[in-house]
Amino acid sequence: MPRMTTSEPNVPPGFVEAYRLRLSASSRLVVGLNVGAIVLLAPAIALFIWPAAARGFLARDLVFTLTLTLADGLALIAGTVGVVVAHEAVHGLVMTFFGARPRYGIKWELMAAYATAPGHLFARDSFIAVALAPLALLTPLLWILVWMVPSGGLWMALALAGILNTVGAVGDLYMTWQALKHPASALVLDEEDGMRVYVGEAAGGRHQASETLPREAGSFDGPDT
Ligand SMILES: [Zn+2]
């Protein structure tokens, strides 16, 4: 009900928690993800500068015209805010597709917006579809739009949105990677600042998890590092 902030999932009998990620409890992981975002920044910029360069916008809009009009500035702000909303909305739409009821918010201590589905257990691959949808849908869409729009502030706003959407998917990529370490029969809970994975004991959950982890020992995986 609305009052509950931590709705516990209805874990089916025979399933045990195999993995828990809580970003707000691991500053090391947050630093790691920020490093990942910086690493993603170079290819993301290259991807979106490419159509602008190919169309001759770079020299015209960024080199010769260093002054942005008020409309350009507003477009850039709208692009920044709009892409955060669109990114979370795509997560939420895919959650709805899988029968969950999404809830949205901002985790200020992580400076991140989120979409979550309290108490909803996703099949592993559904969770991965939810996690990757904004990167898979919005980044190509914005990239195509940069090929289509006229020169000026609009392409810059779209390119900025595309770069932010791509870089902002670093946590989604990390959670996908974590989900893939568990069998396809695993169930995943999407939380405000992390995730939980449940695996069937009969399926040898714990063994499975450690089996896929030999080179991971001592990395971010602990729930309370
Ligand atoms: Zn995301």
Boltz pocket constraint, residues with backbone or C-beta under 6 A from the ligand:
constraints:
  - pocket:
      binder: B
      contacts: [[A, 87], [A, 91], [A, 131], [A, 134], [A, 168], [A, 169], [A, 172]]
      max_distance: 6.0
